[in-house]
């Protein structure tokens, strides 16, 4: 038995934003973190996993307004959804809280006060975008335009969702107000800044401390080398968040109070559990603190966060672990292809442990992107987990149950079992270092050795000879002992399967429990039950089709209006509009990349069109004039800024322009063949 004292560890993952559903990209990080936490507990360490919803900011205010909800109602609904999705993916948070809490207000004000007292908060007047129609200042995410770095269209004013670049609204190309569509004017406003340059020496030491991955440290050094700039931590009203003390009408920028949510969530949790809060946030010698994040937010966690913690006398993280992005079938997740997969859609069709295993088999300690190849996903889960791991138990359990009262024989001097137990330190080091893919390869290689052993001994053949009964008992007992070791190693990845296996084995499964060695001779097993079913490819197909057919999850109020339009409404549609109203319509050239008939509809085709930077699905009533197979490769003009419309046969994300009297005489408005997809039509 190990005499080393248990470590005391606090772990967080980045806070999901409370304005939409979780998707598989979110689950990549949550699962990576949960595996690490479960491993620490399996080793006997005291480890807590804390998270929360990031519940402030303009985007939440805008979405709540669109849905006819208060921001508080929206974040409450999303919080319940996020918590349920994570739980059903077997992500075992100790506490999942919200940044819209009194604890977070307290800690935000306390840290801000410490920064201000130390002279690190400065004020200056800045020229800010102002909506002349609404009569208010526009926070970053009230403004949309073209990204100045990658030229992606329809991006918010603080960061680009396409390339990850951060910038100010003044850097946007062709900015417009997200509220009114008006062109913003410039107006002066006083703002509050964290003078990050004062922390240059502190951050230089932090970046060189070895507590960051080399790729992350090198990226942060680029900001250091360029000279640290002041960070604007204030936003003008209206804004959903915490008002800055002694600054009426000014609010903390969401990225100031979001990481503070780690502290606030643990504060709330520790009070309920009677834990020593201060030892985790003030004493780095007594406890360890780790943040798991995506590579797109390393600047907030690697620069701003340490400066904030230091000013308030709080400890720095023991390490920050960043991961890469998730792609599906080699490309960015796509709604039109059905590969922008929401957590709940996945759960409606597949076991969460399939994805947990596949992510573990792909994740390493670097910040490289990983790909969810759905064909490989099916093959690897079926081959590794069902065909190799589960197969060991299922091959041996029947003999033990039918012939030996479900009791184990002695397995003295087993070279195979010794090799499996000796691998514990290697596998543990790989999990500790987040090198999950190597751990999985090691475990599956060991499983191959066990299956080879069973194949060589052939207990199904030996069982036909009554004189070989003891050998059958020994071989099958050795197989079950091996299964116990392997499933113990996999327990952080497959907790539900491990729980079923523990019931069958009638013992505790953990890395710590393996210190006691093998189960004793005569150990009583329980009846064996199936542990995992193979994936059927039809389950994947149904999941993809479901995402293609359904709109992104919307938390909407109940329908209150008749679906039928009145004549008065139709007359309103036909009223004249002025040129400025018409100019708001975003007409663009698009390439048709896929087309298919809409099942059950006589007149509709489902078009997948590329706008250059993105793809959209458009349902168009042109089937009477066009065969779907003739449209791929053709260019059309689309109205690109229509809100997605949920129709009987799916969601249409724009409108294809066509003309003609109808029937066979419908003509697409094709531009010159040399036009580029995404080009605006003047």
N, C-alpha and C positions, 0 to 999 in steps of 0.2 A: 504494500500500500504506500501511496505517496504521502509524505509528511509536509509537503509545501503548502503554505497557507493559501486559502482561496482568494482569488483576485476580486476586487469590487469594481464593477464596470458599469458605466452609463453609455448607452448607444442611442443615436438618433438617426433618422433618415429625413431627407428634405421634405418639407411640408407640401402636400398636394394643394393646388389652388382650388378654392371652394366655389368655382363657377361652372363646373362640369363634371362629367363622369370620369372615373378612373379607366385607363386603357392599359394595354399590355406594356407600354413604355414605363408607366408608373410602377407596374407590378415587377418589372425587372429589378428596380432598386429595392422595393420592399422585400422581395424574395431574397435578394442578395444579402440584405441586412438581417432578415429573419434567420437565414441559415447560419450566419456568423453568431448571432445571439444564442440560438439553440445549441450550437457547438460549445459555446462557453459554458452554458448551463450543464451540458452533457459532461464536461470536464470537472464539474463540481464548483464552478465559479459563481459568485453572486453577480448577476447581470440583469440590467433593466433596459427595456426597449421603449423609448418614449417618442411620440409623434403628435401631430396636430394638423388641423386644417389651417391653411394660410387664408384668412378670412377678410382681408381688407383690400382697399384699392378701387380704382376707377372702374376696372373691368367688371367687378362684382356689382357695383352700383348701376352700371349700364345694363347689365343682364337682368338684374332685379327689376329695373324700370321697364324693360322690354316685356317681361313676363307678368307685369302688374303686381309684383310682390315688393315687400320691404326688403332691404338687404339682410336684415335679421332673419326673415322668413326663408330667404334663399339659402343662406349659409346653414341654417338648421336642417333644411331638407337635404342639402348636399352632404352635410356631415353624417347624417344617418346612412345615406347611400354609400359613402366612402368607407365608413366603419364596417358595414355589412359586407361589402365586396372584399375588403382586406381580410376579414375574419373567415370568409368562405374560401379564400386562397390559403388558409391556414397560417396567415401572418399573425403572430401572437404578440400584439402590442401589450405592454403592461398598462399603458395609458394612451388614449388617443383623444386629444383635447382640441381647443380652438384658440386662435390668436385674438379673437374678440372676447377677451376675458378680463376680469379685474386684476388678476395676477399679471397678465401681460401689460396692462396699462401701468401698473406699479413699477414693474421692472424696466419698461421703456422710459418712463419718466426718471427713474433712478439712474439709469445709464446715461441718459441725455444730460441730467444734472451734473453727473461726474465729468462728462466731456466738457460741458460749459464752464464748470468751475476750474478745470485745468487749462482753460483758454483754447480749447480745440474746436469750439463752435464759433464761427464768424458769420456775420451777415453782410449781404451786399445786394444791391438792386440789380435785377436782371431783366432783360427784355424777354417777355413771355408771350406766347400765343394767346389771343383773345378772340372769342367768338362774338362778332358784332350783332348777330341775330339773337343769340341767347343772352348776351350781356354778361358773360362770365369768363374768367380765365380758364384755359384748357389745360388740365393735367396731361401728362404724356400720353396716356391711353385714351384720351378724348380726341386725339389727333391721329389721322391715318394718312399714309402716303407711300411713296416708293422708297425702299431701303437705299441709302446712299452707298452701301458697300456692294451688295449683290444685285441690286435693282429689282428685287422681288416687290410685287405690287401689294397694296392693301395691308401694309404693316403698321403696327402701333408706333407711337412716338418715342418709346424708350428702348425697345429692342426688337430685332428682327427674328421672327419665328422660323424663317427659312434658313438663315446662315448663322444666327446666334449673336450677331454684332450688337453692341450697345452704342447709343448715341443720344443726342438731344433732339427735341422736336424741330429745332431750327435746321438740323441737318437733313431732314426729310426732303425728298423731291416731290413737288406738287402736293403739298399738304392740304388736307381739308378737315373740317370739324366732323368728328364722328357723330355729333349730336344733330347738326343741322345741314351738313354738307357745304356750309359756307367756307370761303377761303379765309383763314384766320388773319387777323391783323396783329401787329406787334404792340405790346403795351408793357410798361414798366411795373415790376412787382418786387418787393423785398423778400429774399429767401435766406434760409439758414443752411450753412455748409459745415461739414466735418473737414477740417483742415488736415487732410491725410498726410501732407508733407511733414508735419511735426512728428509723425510716427515712422519716418524713414528708417532710422537706425533699428528700432524695435522690429519692424517688418523685415528688414534685411536679415537680422538674426533668426527670426522665425522661419523665413523661407529657406535658410541654410541649415536649419536644425535637424534635417533628416526625417521630419514628421510628415512630409508630403511626398507623394510619388514624384519621380524625377520629371515626368512630363508636365505635371502641375507646377512644380517649382520653377521649371524653365519658363513656363508661360507667365508666371507672376513676376519673374525677373525682368521680363520685357516691360512691364508696367513700371517697375522700379527704375530701370535704365532710362525710360522716357521721362521720368520725373512725375511723382505722384500729384494728382490734381485734387482740388476740393470736391467733395461729394455732396451734392444737393440732397439734404435729408428732409426737406419740407415740401408740401404741396398746398396750393390754395383751395379754399372752399369753392364749390361743393366737393367733398371727398369723404368716403366712408372709411373711417379709421379713428385714431386718437388725436385730439386737438393738442397742440404743443402748449405746455404750461406758459402762461404770461404772454401768449402770442395768439390773440383771438383771430379766428379765420384761417389759421395756419395748422396744418396737420402733419404728423409724422408720415413720411413716405413709407409705403408698405414694406420696402426692403430693409428699413430700419427695424421695424417691430417683428418681422417674420422670423429671423433667427433667434431673437429674444424669446420667441414662442417655445424654444427648447427649454429655456430656463423656467418659463411660466408653467409649462405643462408638468415638468418635474416638481415644481413647487406645489402645484395642486395635488399631484400624486403622493408626494412625500408627506404632506399633511394628513391625507386620508390613511396612509399606511404607517405613520409614525416613524418615518425614516429620517436620518440625519442629513438634511438638505445641504448644509454648508460643507460637509466633507466632500460632496460630489462637485460643487461649483467653486470652492475656495481652496481646497487642499489637494494639489496634484500628487503629493506623496502618499496619500491615503487611498486615492481612487484613480480610475482611468476614465477618459472621456473621448468618444469617437463619433465623428460625423460621417455618414455615408451620403454622397451627393452625386448629381450628374455633372459632367464636365462643363456644361454650359453656365454653371453658377459658381465657378471656382473664384472669380474675382470678389464676389460678396463674402464668401467664407474664408478665402485666403488672404484678403487685405482688410476689408472693412471690419469684419468680425473680430479678429485679434486686437485691432486697435480699440474697438468698443469694450471688449472684455478687460483689457489692460487698464483702461481709464477708470473702470469701476472696481478695480481690485479683484476681479474674477480670474480664475485660472484659464490658461490657454488649453485647447484640445490636445490630447495625447497624440492624435493623428487625424487627418482628414483623408478619406478614401473616396476618390472620384471614379466613376464608371463612364463608359461610352454610351452612345445612343443605340436604340434597337431598330433594326430594319426587318422587314418581312419579305421573304423570297428575294433577297438581294436589293430591294429598293425601299425608299421611304414609305412608311405606312400610307395607304391610299384608301379613301372612302369609296371611290368608284370601283376599285378592285375587290373591295370587301376585306382588305388587310389592315384597315384602321380598326382594330378589334377591341371593343370595350370589355372590361373585366366581366360584366354580367353576361354579355353575349357568349364569351368563352365558357363561363360556368354553366350556361344553359345547355351546353353540348358536350363538354369534356371535363374530366377529373382535374382538379387543380394540381395534383401531384405529377401529372404528365409534364406540365409546364415547369414546375419546380425542378424536376429532374433535368429537363432539357436545358434550362437556364444554367443550372449547376454544371452541366457537362460542357457549357460554352464559356462560362465566366472565368476570367483570370484576374490577376492583380493589377493589370494595366488599365488605361483609359480608352482602349480600342473599342470600336463599335462591335456589336455582335449581331448576327443574323439569325432570325427564326425561319429556317427553311422548312416548310411544312411537310415536304416529303421525307426529309431527313429526320424531322421530329417524330413522325410515325414510326419510321424504321428503327430509330435509336431506342425509343421507349419500349417498343415491342420486343426488340432483340435483347437489350441490356436488362431491363427491369423484369419483364415477364419471362423472356426466354432463358435468362441466366440466373438472376437472383431468386425470383419466385420459384423457378423450376427446381432449384435445389431442395427447398422445403417440400414442395408437392411430390417430388420423386421419393422422398424418404418417409414422409409422414404416414402414408397409407400402410406401409409395412409395420411401422412401430405401433400403430393403432390396432391393426388386425391381429398381430402375432405376439406383441410384447406388452400389452396393457398400457401402451403409451408411456413406457418408462425407458429411460436411456441406459445403455450399457456403459461400462467403463471404457475409456479410450486412452490407454496408457501409451506414452512414448510416440505420439502422433507427430511426424515431421510436418505434415500438412497443417495441422492446427497450430503448431509452434510457429510456422512461417506466417500464418494469418495473424496471430497475436503479436508477433515481432513487428508487423507492419503498422501497429498502432501509432508509434511515435512519428513515423513518416506521414501517415494520413493526417494525424493531428496537426503537424507542422504545416501541412498544405492548407487545411481549413483555417488555421490561425492566420496564415498569410494571404487568405482570400484566393488562393490558387485552386479554386474548386475543380476546374477541368482536370488538373493533374491528379487530384484526389479521386475523382470519378474514374479516371483511367486506371489508377492503382487498384481500386476496389473491383472493377470489372475484370482486370487481369487476374486477381485473386479468385474471383468467381469462376473464371475459365479453368483454373487449376482444380477447383473443387468439382466442377462438372466432369472434367477429364478423369478425376479419381473415381467418381461414381460410374462413368462409362466403362472404365477398366475393370472395376469390381463386379459390375452387372448384377446387382442384388435381385433383379427380377428373374435372372437365370438361376442364381444360387437358391432362391426360394423354392424352386421345384425339387430340390434335394433336401430331405429332412435332416440329413447329417450336417448340413451347412447352416443350420438355424442360428448358431452363435455368431457365425461370420456375417450373416445378414443383419443381425442385431447390431453388431459392431460397426459395420459399414454405414448403416442408416443413422446410427447415433452420431457417428463422426460427421456425416453430412449435416445433421441438424445442429451440431455444435458449430460447424463452420458457418451455417446460415445465421446463427445468433451473432457471431462476430461481424459478419458482413452487414447485417441489418443494423447492428449497433453503429457501425461506421456511417451508414446511410441515414440514420435517424434524424439528423438535422435537416436533411433534404426531403425526406419522405416521412413526416411525423405521423400521418394517419396510418400508413402501412406499418410503421414501426409499432404503433399502439396495437394494431391487430396481431402483429407478430409476437409482441410481448404477452398478449393473451394466450396465444397458442403455446409459446415457450414457457409460460407460467413463471416469468422472471422479469426483472427490470433490465431495460436496454439503455445503455449509455457508455460513453468512453470510460467514465469513472468506474462503472460496474465491472468492466473487463479487467480491472486490476486484481480482481479476485480469482481470475483464471477461468477454467472450464466449469460447466455445470457438473455436479457430482453424479456418480453412478447411481441409478435408481431414481433420478429426478423425474417427477411426474409432469408429463405434458398434458395439455388440453386438446380436445378435438381440433383438427385443422380445418380452417375455412378459407375459401379463395381470397387472395390478398390484393390482386389487381387484374383487371381485364385488359385484353389487347385493344388497341385503338383500331377502330374500323374507319377506313378512309371516308366513308359516307358521312361520318361525324364532322370531319373537316369541311367537306363540301357544304353541309347544311349550315355550319357556322359562317362560312364565307357568304353564302347566299343570304343568310339572315342579315349580315352587316350591309350587304348591297341594297337590300330591300328597305331597311329601316333607316330613319333619320337618326342623327346623333341624339342621345337621350336628352329629352327636354323636360324640365320640371315646370309644367304649365298648369294654369288654373283650369277647372272643369269647363267644358264647352258650354256656352250660354246662348249662342246665337244660332239661328237656323242656318243650315248649310245652303239653302236656296237663297239666291239673291233676289231682292225685291226689284221692281221696275225702277223705283227711285234710286237705288244703288247703281243700277245699270246706267241710268241717265247721268249720274254723277261721274261715272267713268268716262262718258262721252263728252263731258264739258271741256271747253278750251283750256289749255295751259299756256303759261308764258314761256319764253325761250329759256330763262334761267332754270325753270323746273325741268324742261326737256334736257338741258345740258347736264343734269345730274345723272342721266342714264349713261352707264359705262358700256359703250359698244366696242367690242374687240373682235379681231380675227382669231379664229380657233381652228385647229386641225382635228378632224374626226379620226380617233384612233381605234374606236370599236363601235359597232352598231348591231343591235339585235331587236327582234320583235318583242313586244311586251306581252307575255303570256296572258290570255284572257281578254285582251283589248283588240278591237278591230282596226283602230286607226293609229295606234301609237307605236313609235320606235323608241328604244332607250339608247341614247348616244353617249359615248364617253369622248369628251373633247379635251384637248390640251390647249391651255392658254400660254404655254411657254414655261411658266413658273409653277403651274399647278394643273390639276385635272379636275373636271367637273362631270357630273352625270346630269343629262338633260333629257327629259321626256318630251318628245315632239310629236304632234299629230300629223305626220307626213307619210304614213305607211301606204296610203292610197296612191302616192305618186312615186315612191322610191322603194326599191328592194334594198334591205339592209346591207347585203353583201357588196353593193356598188358604192356605198358611201365612205368606206374606210379609205383614208388618204385624201379625201376632199376637204377643202377649206370652206368655212361658213362664217357668218357674222353672228355673234351672240350678245345678248344683253347680260353682262357679267356681274352686275351688282344688285340683282334681284335677291331678296331674301329667299332662302330655301323654302320650297312649298311642298308640303306633304300631300300627295295625291292618293287616289285609291290604289294605284299600282306601284307606289314608291315615292321617292323624294326627287323633285327636279331642282337642280341648283343653278338655274339660269333659264334663258329663253333663246331658242334658235329663231333667227329672222327668216321669214319666207313670205312670198306673195303669190297671188293667183286666186281664181274664183273657187278653187277647191277640187275635190276628186283627183283626177290624174294631173290636173293643171295646178300644181303647187311648185313654186320655183324657189330654191335656196338662193340667197343673195351672196354669191361667191365673189370675193375680191380677185385681183390679179393673182396669178399663180406664184408670183415672186414675193408675196406678202409674208411676213414672219408671224408665227403664232404669238398672240399676246399684244400685237400692234393695236393701238387705239384707232377707231374709225372716226375721222374728223367730220 
